[in-house]
Amino acid sequence: MLAISNPLKAQQDPYTTHYAFNRMLYNPALAGSGNKFCVSALSHYQYLGYEDRTLEFYPDAQNPNPSATKSVGPKTQMFSFSAPVTQYGGLGIGFINDKLGYESSTHMKIDAAGIIPLRSGAKFSVGFEMNMLQKGLNGAKLKPLAPNDPSIPSSNVTATHSIFGAGAYYMDPMANAISTRNLWVGASVLNLNSPTYTFGSTAMVYHTPVKHIYVMGGIDILNFMGKPDLIFHPSVMIKHNTVTQLDLTALVEYQQKLWGGVAYRTTADALSIMMGYSGFRGQLNGLRIGYSYDLTMTRILTVSSGTHELQLNYCFEIKIPTPPKINIVTPPFMHRDSD
């Protein structure tokens, strides 16, 4: 008998369509780089309608209802907060909750960056990240596939390790440029130490996060197509671990309020439609909302209705008022009439 096996390769860290609005989660050098306090939140629901039909083919006496299927497509929630400490550094925290089938990953990130101011308002920063990553596996959901396999845990098991990352980032507002603004380029490596997670008493089930390399950049092009009201926002992100994937994004903004565009993820993964609004005023100035729909371009489309993603960003400044000056006049002496 001849056994032939082919290795399967895929990205382990979650990806998003709105990567350009969540740069710090991919590169710790972004912490505090914008001189503003920024909050970001994202919900990503991938492959809606992709269901677990295990019970239809492997009946379970304890759960005899095969129609109780459940969506097992990837689901990701992200949150981040970035703050400048001084003009030479910043701090950030990040939280990611990612579920892929019956595997779960919870990231708790602490980022620190050092910033080097350059001429004309440009900045170069380097950052370091510590990520407390907890991974879990719900073995109870896998038991119907192999009820007598001792290497599969019978319950939900978890393990936690510290994982480190580093990155570099360059941004230039190009204040003197006529047709372009806000050039940004970054590169980072996450999962530097790649610890091995083991599940179950037999330690037969294991998982090792591999290094992830991210390179991304973008720029604002003013007067797009000769229209003063239009700004073109092209951006790109290259991801590499065991495979290489490219995200290309093209957004057009109208009067700095409404924006929309398309994105494409290589390896024939998805074609995305994006839209959003950022024209809030008053206390909501600095708020941006966005939505994207990914049309799956693989055969998964036959069992899925696509991917939905909702994005929120809010950046603001905290200005400490200058304390008022109080002048106290103290005469050098007091005049007294002599007797």
URWO-V975628 format. One line per field, one symbol per residue. ss: DSSP state (H for helix, E for strand, L for the rest). phi: phi as a letter, one per 40 degrees, with the letter a starting at -180 (. if undefined). burial: b if it has 16 or more other ideal C-beta (glycine too) atoms within 10 Angstrom, else e. Layout:
BEGIN
ss->???
phi->???
burial->???
END
This chain:
BEGIN
ss->LLLLLLLLLLLLLLLLLLHHHLHHHLLHHHLLLLLLEEEEEEEEELLLLLELLHHHHLLELLELLLLLLLELLLEEEEEEEEEEEELLEEEEEEEEEEEELLEEEEEEEEEEEEEEELHHHLEEEEEEEEEEEEEEEEHHHLHHHLLLLLLLLLLEEEEEEEEEEEEEEEEELLLLLLLEEEEEEEEEEELLLLLEEEELLLLLEEEELLLEEEEEEEEEELLHHHLLLEEEEEEEEEEELLLEEEEEEEEEEELLLEEEEEEEELLLLEEEEEEEELLLLHHHLLEEEEEEEEEELLHHHHHLLLEEEEEEEEEELLLLLLLLLLLLLLLLLLLLLLL
phi->.bbbbbcbbaccccbbcccccbcccbaccccgccgbcbbbaabbbbfcgcbcbdccbbdbccbccccccacbcdbbbbaabbaccbcbaabababbbbbbgbbbbbbbbbbbbbbbcbcfgcabbbbbbbbcbbbbbcccccdccacbccccdcacbbabacbbaaababbacfccccbbafcaaaaabbgccfcbcbbgccfcbaabcccbbbbaaaabbcfcfgbccbbcbcaabbbabcbbbbbbbbbbbbffbcaaibabbcffcabbbbaaaaccbgccchcbbababbccbbccdcbachbbabbbbababbbccccccbcbcbccabcbccc
burial->eeeeeeeeeebbbbbbbbbbbbbbbbbbbbbbbbeebbbbbbebbbbeebeeebbeeeeeeeeeeeeeeeebbbbbebbbbbebeeeebbbbebebebbbebebbbbebebbbebeeeeeeebbbebbbebebebbbbbebbbbeeeeeeebbeeebebeeebebbbbbbbbebeeeeeeeebbebbbbbbeeebebebbeeeebeeebeebebbbbbbbbeebeeeeebbbbbbbbebebeeebebebebbbeeeeebbbebebeeebbebebebebeeeeeeebbbebbbbbebeeebeeebebbebebbbbbeeeeeeeeeeeeeeeeeeeeeeee
END
